[in-house]
Amino acid sequence: MKRNSHNPIHLAARRTLLPLLSLSLLASCAKNGNAGKVPPERLEEVVVYTYDSFAGEWGPGAELAQKFQQKTGKKLTLIDCGEAIQALNKAVLEKDAPQADVVIGIDNNLAAEARKQGVLEAYKPQDAEKLIDQRLEKELGGDWLLTPYDYSHFALIYDTESSVEAPASLEDLTKDIYRKKLILMDPRTSTPGLGFLTWTVSLFGDKTEAYWEALKPNILTMTSSWSEGWGMFLEGEAPLVISYTTSPAYNVEYDNNDRYQALVFAEGHVEQVEGFGLIKKAPNKEGAKLFMDFFISDEAQDTLPLTQWMYPANKEVSLPQSYTKAAPIPEKTLESRSDRTQAVLDSVITIVSGQ
């Protein structure tokens, strides 16, 4: 993979900041639609905006689409918008004439922005209070504008075959031994990137910018998406990457090795709760509600642990043994403050890019 050796921000350095991304960035997930009356065939199709690892070859999308069609007779079309931030902004750009029915991937760090933009309509899926832990719904606002579907804590993933020792805290990451040893994602385009920024804000508060100044020399690159950053990590380009405590369960499940480990810090971690919502003025609102009911069911949620590599929001779903072996749960969860994160986002990007 190509990367800029002089600037840690890889590919995304000049992208427009939240709340809106440029139309050109979202062209890859555009879908033409018909204004006015909805054609009968469109009422047999549920269109969902989502992100690459959900809709991609190894994600849950294809299996969910097959199960949904078998259950309801309706087609599920997943539109890959790259990252969840881009999926939300695609819905924002189309708010006066929506083309999709549901958006997947709006997490607790994006929930406030989704509310501000007014692109969602509240809907509580059937059996939601029975199946979904109330704590998760509260993380997304508690009003069913968003419904949780999975969750996990952000963590640094460490390659145990590396020649450098594992850090024991975020502060450790600023040490000289980690120079160019860390892969991050851009917080403007990636929810894990935004999650890592939130983590630093939760720990360092008013000293967040000073922390990033100290961290900058140790950032190898800041990719535009989680998939790209994770791929570079697996290729051995750096021994540390931001991801989730649940990510190493994949290697245990399919490779039968524990080379990659999620590092759990005593200082605490921030949690990501991912949600999905009904788009206001959706062309196929009834079909969207059918999908939302389906998505929190045991049948659908059972696909998530071994495709999303996150904990399913449905508390009745059993987890594979790989989670017990390689998905540690931090003892301390830090409060996520999206308002504080947004307040320092511009300055952190300036620090990292050197512009």
C-alpha positions in Angstrom: 0.0 0.0 0.0 1.2 3.5 -0.8 1.4 6.0 2.0 2.9 9.5 2.4 6.1 9.1 4.5 6.1 12.8 5.4 2.6 13.3 6.5 0.9 10.8 9.0 -2.6 11.5 7.6 -2.9 9.0 4.7 -5.4 9.8 1.9 -7.8 11.9 4.0 -5.8 15.0 4.9 -7.9 17.4 2.9 -11.3 16.0 3.4 -14.0 18.2 4.7 -14.7 18.1 8.4 -18.0 17.1 10.1 -20.8 17.7 10.0 -20.8 17.5 6.2 -18.5 15.7 3.8 -18.2 16.7 0.2 -20.4 15.2 -2.5 -17.4 13.8 -4.3 -16.5 11.7 -1.3 -19.9 10.2 -1.3 -20.3 9.5 -5.0 -19.3 5.9 -4.5 -22.4 5.2 -2.5 -24.8 7.2 -4.5 -28.0 5.5 -5.7 -30.4 7.1 -8.2 -34.0 7.2 -7.0 -37.3 8.5 -8.3 -38.9 11.6 -6.9 -42.6 11.8 -6.1 -44.6 8.6 -6.0 -42.7 5.5 -4.9 -42.7 2.7 -7.6 -44.3 -0.6 -6.5 -41.0 -2.4 -7.0 -39.2 0.0 -4.6 -41.7 -1.1 -1.9 -40.3 -4.6 -2.2 -36.8 -3.4 -1.6 -35.2 -2.1 1.6 -32.2 0.2 0.9 -29.6 0.5 3.7 -26.6 2.8 3.8 -23.7 1.3 5.7 -19.9 0.9 5.8 -17.4 -1.2 4.0 -16.6 -3.9 6.7 -20.4 -4.5 7.2 -21.3 -4.7 3.5 -18.1 -6.3 2.3 -17.2 -9.9 1.6 -16.3 -10.9 5.2 -19.1 -8.8 6.8 -22.6 -9.9 7.9 -24.4 -8.1 5.0 -24.8 -10.9 2.5 -26.0 -13.4 5.1 -28.4 -10.9 6.6 -29.8 -10.1 3.1 -30.4 -13.7 2.4 -32.1 -14.4 5.8 -34.2 -11.2 5.5 -35.5 -12.1 2.0 -36.3 -15.7 3.1 -38.2 -14.3 6.1 -40.1 -11.4 4.5 -39.9 -11.9 0.8 -38.3 -8.4 0.4 -34.9 -7.6 -1.0 -32.3 -6.0 1.2 -29.9 -3.8 -0.7 -26.8 -2.7 1.2 -25.0 0.4 -0.1 -21.3 0.6 0.9 -20.5 4.2 1.7 -16.9 3.5 2.9 -17.2 4.5 6.6 -20.2 5.1 8.9 -19.4 8.8 9.0 -19.8 8.9 5.3 -23.1 6.9 5.4 -24.5 9.4 7.9 -23.4 12.3 5.7 -24.9 10.7 2.6 -28.2 10.6 4.4 -27.8 14.3 5.4 -27.1 15.3 1.8 -30.3 13.6 0.7 -32.5 14.7 3.6 -35.0 16.5 1.4 -35.3 13.5 -1.0 -34.1 10.4 0.7 -33.0 7.4 -1.4 -32.4 5.0 1.5 -34.6 3.6 4.2 -32.2 2.8 7.0 -28.7 3.9 8.0 -26.4 1.5 9.9 -23.3 2.4 11.9 -24.2 5.6 13.7 -22.4 5.1 17.1 -22.5 6.9 20.4 -19.9 9.4 19.2 -22.1 10.3 16.1 -25.5 10.1 17.7 -25.6 13.8 18.7 -24.6 14.8 15.1 -27.4 12.6 13.7 -29.9 14.3 16.0 -28.6 17.8 15.1 -29.1 17.0 11.4 -32.6 15.7 11.8 -32.4 12.9 9.3 -33.8 10.1 11.5 -37.3 9.2 12.7 -37.8 7.3 16.0 -38.9 3.7 15.9 -38.7 1.1 18.5 -38.3 -2.4 16.9 -40.6 -5.2 18.1 -39.3 -6.9 21.3 -36.5 -4.3 21.7 -37.0 -3.8 25.4 -36.9 -7.5 25.9 -33.8 -8.2 23.7 -31.6 -5.1 24.1 -29.8 -4.1 27.3 -31.3 -0.7 28.3 -27.7 0.6 29.0 -26.9 0.3 25.3 -29.9 2.2 24.3 -29.1 5.0 26.8 -25.7 5.3 25.2 -27.5 6.2 21.9 -29.9 8.7 23.5 -32.6 6.5 25.0 -35.3 7.6 22.7 -35.1 4.9 20.0 -34.1 7.4 17.3 -31.2 4.9 17.1 -31.3 1.2 18.0 -28.1 -0.6 19.2 -27.0 -3.6 17.2 -23.4 -4.3 18.6 -20.8 -2.9 20.9 -17.2 -3.2 22.1 -14.5 -1.2 23.8 -11.8 0.6 21.7 -8.3 -0.8 22.4 -4.8 -1.0 21.0 -4.1 -4.3 19.3 -0.5 -5.4 19.8 1.6 -7.8 17.6 3.3 -10.0 20.2 6.0 -11.0 17.6 7.1 -7.4 17.6 10.6 -6.4 18.9 9.1 -3.6 21.1 7.4 -4.2 24.4 3.7 -3.6 24.8 2.6 -0.2 26.2 0.8 -0.2 29.5 -1.1 3.1 29.0 -1.9 5.7 26.4 0.8 7.9 28.0 3.3 5.1 27.2 2.5 5.5 23.5 4.5 8.8 23.5 7.7 7.1 24.4 10.6 7.1 21.8 10.5 3.3 21.5 7.2 3.6 19.6 8.4 6.0 16.9 6.4 5.3 13.7 5.0 2.2 15.4 1.3 3.2 15.6 -1.5 3.0 12.9 -4.5 5.2 13.5 -7.6 6.2 11.5 -8.7 9.7 10.6 -11.4 10.8 13.1 -13.2 12.8 10.3 -13.9 9.7 8.2 -13.6 6.7 10.5 -15.5 5.8 13.7 -12.5 4.0 15.2 -10.5 7.1 14.5 -13.1 9.2 16.2 -13.2 6.7 19.1 -9.5 6.9 19.7 -9.7 10.7 19.7 -12.6 10.5 22.2 -10.5 8.1 24.3 -7.7 10.7 24.5 -10.1 13.5 25.4 -11.7 11.3 28.2 -8.2 10.7 29.7 -6.4 14.0 29.1 -9.1 16.6 29.1 -7.6 20.1 28.6 -4.2 18.5 27.9 -5.5 16.5 24.9 -3.7 18.7 22.3 -0.4 18.5 24.3 -0.8 14.7 24.3 -1.3 14.6 20.5 1.8 16.8 20.1 3.8 14.2 22.0 2.2 11.3 20.1 2.6 12.6 16.6 6.2 11.3 16.0 5.0 7.8 16.8 2.1 7.7 14.3 3.1 5.8 11.2 0.0 6.8 9.3 -3.6 7.8 9.8 -5.7 5.9 7.3 -9.2 6.9 6.0 -10.9 3.7 7.1 -10.6 0.9 9.7 -10.3 -1.7 6.9 -7.2 -0.1 5.4 -5.5 0.4 8.8 -6.2 -3.1 10.0 -4.9 -4.5 6.7 -1.6 -2.6 7.1 -1.3 -3.9 10.6 -1.8 -7.5 9.5 0.8 -7.0 6.8 3.3 -6.1 9.6 3.8 -2.4 8.8 3.5 -1.5 12.5 3.1 -3.4 15.7 0.2 -1.3 17.1 -3.2 -0.4 15.7 -6.4 1.1 17.1 -9.3 -1.3 17.0 -11.5 -3.2 19.5 -11.0 -5.5 22.4 -12.9 -8.1 20.4 -10.8 -7.9 17.2 -8.2 -10.6 18.2 -11.0 -13.2 18.6 -10.9 -13.5 14.8 -7.4 -14.8 14.8 -8.2 -17.3 17.5 -11.3 -18.5 15.8 -9.9 -18.9 12.3 -6.1 -19.0 12.6 -5.9 -20.8 16.0 -3.3 -18.4 17.3 -3.1 -15.5 19.8 -0.4 -13.5 18.1 -2.5 -10.4 18.2 -3.7 -9.2 21.6 -6.0 -6.4 22.8 -4.2 -4.4 25.5 -6.3 -3.5 28.5 -5.3 -0.5 30.5 -6.1 0.1 34.1 -6.8 3.8 33.3 -9.9 2.7 31.4 -11.3 2.5 27.8 -14.1 4.2 26.0 -16.9 2.0 24.5 -18.5 2.1 21.1 -22.2 1.3 20.8 -23.2 1.0 17.1 -26.7 1.8 16.2 -29.0 1.9 13.2 -32.0 4.2 12.5 -35.0 4.8 10.2 -34.4 7.6 7.8 -37.0 10.3 7.9 -39.2 10.3 4.8 -37.8 6.9 3.8 -39.3 5.7 0.4 -40.1 2.3 2.0 -40.9 3.0 5.6 -42.8 -0.1 6.3 -40.1 -2.3 4.7 -37.5 -0.4 6.8 -39.5 -1.2 10.0 -39.6 -4.9 9.0 -35.8 -4.9 8.6 -35.3 -3.1 11.9 -37.5 -5.7 13.7 -35.5 -8.5 12.0 -32.0 -6.9 12.7 -32.4 -7.2 16.5 -33.8 -10.8 16.4 -31.8 -13.8 17.5 -31.6 -15.0 13.9 -29.9 -11.8 12.7 -27.8 -11.0 15.7 -26.3 -14.5 15.7 -24.4 -13.6 12.6 -22.5 -10.7 14.2 -20.0 -12.2 16.6 -18.1 -14.0 13.7 -18.5 -11.3 11.1 -18.6 -7.9 12.9 -16.3 -9.2 15.7 -18.3 -7.1 18.2 -20.6 -8.1 21.0 -24.2 -8.4 19.7 -26.7 -6.0 21.3 -29.2 -8.9 21.7 -28.4 -10.2 25.1 -29.8 -13.7 24.3 -27.2 -14.5 21.6 -24.5 -17.0 22.7 -20.9 -16.1 22.0 -18.2 -18.3 20.5 -15.3 -19.6 22.7 -12.9 -17.3 20.9 -14.4 -14.4 22.7 -13.7 -16.0 26.0 -10.1 -16.6 25.0 -9.3 -13.3 23.2 -11.8 -10.6 23.9 -11.0 -9.1 27.3 -13.5 -6.8 29.0 -12.0 -3.7 30.6 -12.8 -3.2 34.2 -13.2 0.6 33.7 -15.3 2.3 31.1 -14.6 6.0 30.6 -17.3 8.5 29.8 -17.5 9.5 26.1 -18.1 13.2 25.5 -18.7 13.8 21.8 -19.0 17.6 22.4 -15.5 17.8 23.8 -14.2 15.6 21.1 -15.6 17.8 18.3 -14.2 20.9 20.0 -10.6 19.6 19.6 -10.9 17.7 16.3 -9.7 20.5 14.1 -6.7 21.3 16.2 -5.7 17.6 16.5 -5.9 17.2 12.7 -3.7 20.3 12.4 -1.2 18.9 14.8 -0.9 15.5 13.1 -0.9 16.9 9.5 1.6 19.6 10.4 -0.5 22.1 8.3 
